[in-house]
C-alpha cells in the first residue's frame, strides 16, 4: 500500500503533534485528521495546527490545516489537500473513520487509557506509555542526543523537561499559571517584554460555594515575565487555564527569526515517528499479506502445470525420470518459515 492509502489519526495538535503531521504529509501520508480540545492550550501557536479550531485554517511551512466538524468534512478536506483538524470525540472518530494509524501526541505525560490495538499501528510520543502494552512504539521527546529515538521497551523512564537553555536561562523562560481561571492578554507573539512586565492576567472563576465562603469573585492574578526578551510563545487570549499550565515562552536573545518555523526538536521527533511507522507497517504487511495476483503465465498453457507437477513429485523423493530428484521445501514449509521470520 502507498502512504496515501492510510488514514492517520493524531490525538493532539500542539507543537510536536503539528511537526509530526506536517512531516508525514510531506512523506505522502495525506489523509490526516488531528483531534484537539475546543479551547487549545498551545503556546507556540504559529507552528500549531490547533489554531485552526478557532481560526478555521492554519498553514505551517506550506501545509494547511483546516477545521472540520465531522468525518464527511474530514474526507473532503483531505481530498482537497488539507490536513483536517477537529474537536470531535475520539471514540466516534475511531468508529466512523476507522484509521489505520493512531499517534498519541497530546503530551499528557501519563496514560489516559491508551491500549495497543486501538488501530493496526499505534505510536505514542513522550513519557507514560509502555511498548507492546499501551502501544507499538514510543518516541523519545526529551531534549538531548536521544530525542526522536524509537524506544522498543518502555517510555516510562522519560520525564518532563524545562525549556531549552538560551543565554544561561532555562526554567526562567517559561511562564506558568499560578491559579485556575481564564487567561487574558494584549501581548502578541514576537513582541518584546521587560523583566517583571505584566504579560497578562488570570481571572479566577468561582462557583456558588466559593461565593458563600466569602471568596472574592473578581479575584485576578497578574502574569509577569521573569526575564526580558521576545515573546516566542503565548497562550491565546480568553483561554481557560489550570494551575501549572504553561502560558508563555520568552526568548532572552531579544530577536528571533524562527517564530513560524517548526523547531529542530519537533523535526527530530517527527522523523522518529516516521521511522517507527515504516517499520511497523512492514510488520503489519507480513502478518496480513494481501491476495496474490495471478500472472498471465500461470494460465497460458496446461504444459506449465505438468512441469510444476513433476517438480512437486520430485520434492517428495519420487523421481519420474530415473534419477533421484533434489529435495526442495514444500510450499507450506516456505510459508511457515516466512511467518516465523516476521
N, C-alpha and C positions, 0 to 999 in steps of 0.2 A: 504493500500500500504506500501511496505517496503521502507526504506530510499534510497536504491539503485534504486528504480523506479522513483525517482525525478531528474530532471535536475536543477542544481543550477548555476545561473549566478551571478558572483560577479564583480561589477564595481570597479576597483582598485586592485592593487597587492602590496600595501605597507605593513608596519608592522602590522597594525590592520587587514587589509584585509587578509594577509597571515596567521596570527594567527587564524582567523576565518575559513579559508579554511582548514587548517591543522586539526583543531579540528573537523569540520564537517566530513571530510574524515574519521577520526578515529571513528566517530559515525555511519559510514555506508553510508554517502552521497558521493558516489564515482564518480558520474557524475557531475563534477565541471568544469566550464570554467571561467577564470578570464580575464577581459579586462583591458589593461594598455596602456598608451601612448607609442609612438615609442621610445622616449628617456626618460625612467623613472627617477624620481627625488627622489627615495628612498635614505635615509641616512644610516639606519641600514640594509645595503644591504645583509648581511649574513643571515638574517631572513626574506627576502622578495622574493616572487616568481617573482617579476618584473625583477629580474636578468636574468630570462630565456629568456626574449625578446632579450637580446644581447649575452647571453652565451649558448643558446639552451636549457639548463636544469638548474634547481636549486633544491637541496634537503635540506629540513628543517626537522631535527629530524626524519629522516627515511621516509618522504613522499616527493616524487619527483614531481616537476612541469616541464612541457615540452612545449616548444614553438610550436604553431601550426599556420598554415596560413589560414585555412578555417574550416568550420563546419565538413566536412568529416574527416579531421585530428583530430578534437576535439573528435569525436565519437571513432576513432581508439585509441587515447591516453587514453581516459577513459577506454576503454575495456582492455587496457594493464596495467591498474593500476596506471596511471599518472593523475595528475591534469593538465588540459590544460590551457595555458597562451597565449593570442593573443593580437595583436594590430589592432583589427577589429572595424568597426563602430557598435555602439550599435544597431541602427535600423535594420541593416542587420542581426545581430545575433538573435534579438528578432523574426524576421520574419522567418528565416531559422531553427533555433534551437528550438524555442518555449519552453523556460524554464518554469518550474512550480514555481520556487522560484527565486526572484531577491533581491540581497543585495547591497545596495548603500554604498560603503566603500572607495570612493575616497577621503574622508575627505576634501571636498571643503569648508565646514562650511557655505554653502549657497545653496539654492535650485536652481539647473540648469534647472529645468522644470520637475522634477520627479512628477509623479501622481500615486495615488493608482489605480490599475487596469492594470499596465504595465505587470503584471504577476499575477497569482492567489494569491500569497503571496509576499508582498513587505516589506522589513525591511531596515531601514536606520541607519547608525552609526553617532553619533555626532550631533552638532547643525545645525539649518537651515531647519528642517523638522517638519511638523505638522501631528500628528496621525489622521487617518481617512480622511485626505485631500490629503496629499502627499504620505502616506504610511500606512501600517497596524500596525507598531510598530517602536519606536525609542529606540536605545540603548545608555545609558549614557556613554560617553567616557572621562568625566572629572575625573582626578585622585582624589581619595578620597574614603570614605566609600560607596558611591553610584555607583562607576564605575562598568559598566556591568549591571546595573539595567534596567529592561524593563519599559519604560515610556509609560503610557497609555493615556496621554493627549497631550503633546507637547514637542518638543525638542528645541523650540526657546529660552528657558532660558539658554541653555548651551552656554558656552563661551570658547574661546581658552585659553590655559593654558601654563605656562612656563614648562620647563623640570623638572623632579623630583629633589628635593633638595638633594645634596650629599655634606657632609662636609661643609654645610653652603652656597654652591653655587647652584644657580638655573638658572636664566637667563644668567649668565656668561658662562654657559656650552655650550650654543647654539651659533653657528657661522652662520651669515646670509649674503647674498649678498647685497652689497650697490649700485650696478648698474646692469643693464641688460647686458647680454653678454654670453660668453662661459667660463665655469669653467675648469681650468687645474690644475692638481696636480700630485706630485710624491709620496705623502704620501700614506700609506696603513692603513686600519683598524687594530687596535691593536698596532700601533706604538706609541712611546712616543713623546710628544711635550712640549716645554717650553713656559712660558708666553711671549707673544709678537712674538713668532716664526711664520714665514710665513707657512701657510698650503697649500696655492695655490694662483692662480691668476684668476681674472675675466677679460677677454679681451672683450672690448666693440665692438659691431657690429653696424656700422652706415650705413645709406642709402646715396643716392646721394645728397639729400637736406642738410644733415648734413655736407657733404664734401664741398658743395658750401658755407656754412655758416662759414667755417673755423674750424670745429670741427676736431681734430686730429684723423685719422682713426686707429692709432695704440695705442690708449689710453688703459691702463691696470691698474687694481686696485688690490693691494695685499689683501689676505685674511689671517688674523692673529688670533692666539689663544689668548683669553683674560685671560685664566688661564692655568697652567701647568697640565699635566695629560696624560692619554691614549686616543687615538682617538677611541671612541666607535662606531661612525658612521661617514661616509664620502661619499659625493656625488661622483659619478663616473666621471672619467677623460673625458673631452670633451663634457659634457652635457650642453645644453643651460639653462640659469637661468634668472629669473626676479628679480628685486629689492625686497628684503624681503624674498626670498626663503631660506630655511634652507640648509646650506652647510655641516656643521659638528656638531658633538656632542662630547664633551670632558668629560671624567670621571676623576675627580681630585684625586681619590684614588691611581692612579699610576698603579694598576694592576686590571684586571677584568677577570673573567672566564666565563662570560655569553655572549660573543660576538656572538656565534652561537646558542643561546637558545632564544626561544620566551619569552618575558617579562611577569611578573606577570599581568601587566595591560592588555596586549593583550590576555592573557589566560582568564581573567575575562570578557572582552568584548566578546570573542568567546563563553563563557559559557552563557552569556546573550542572544546572538543571537540564540543559540541552544534552550534555554528555550522558547524564544518567538516563534521560529519556530515550536516547537512541539505543543504549544497551538493553533497557527494559523492553522496548518494542521488539527488538530482535529476539528476546527470550519468549515473548508472547507469540511471535510468529512461529517459533519452533514448537511450542506447546500446542498451538492450534493452526496447523498448516492449512492453507486454502486448498480447494479442489484442484486436482491435477488436470492440466489442459491436454486434450487429445491431439496428437500431431497427425498430420496427413499420412506420414509414412506408416503408421500403425494400421491404417485402414486401407492401404493401397492394394496389396496382393496377399492371398492366403499363403503364399510361399514363405513370407516373413514369419507367419505364425508357426509353420512347420519347423523353421530353423530354430525358433526360440524354444519349441518343444523338445528338440534334440538336446539343446543346451541344458534344459531343465532335467532331462533324463540323465544327462551326464553328471549333473550335480548330485544325484542320488547314488552314483557309483556304478550305474548300469550303462555300459557302452553299446552303441548301436552300430559301430563300425569296426569292431575287432580290437582296437586299443582301448586301454582304460582311460576314461575321461578325467580331466583335472578337477578335483573337488572345488566347488565355489559355494559361497554363502547363499543361503536361501533368502528370499525377499523378506520374510518375517524376521530373520536374524539381522538383516540390514536395518530394518525399521527399529528393532529393539535397541540396536547399538546407537542409532541416531537419537532416540528418545533419552537414553541414559546420559548421552553427552550434553543434551540441552538441560 
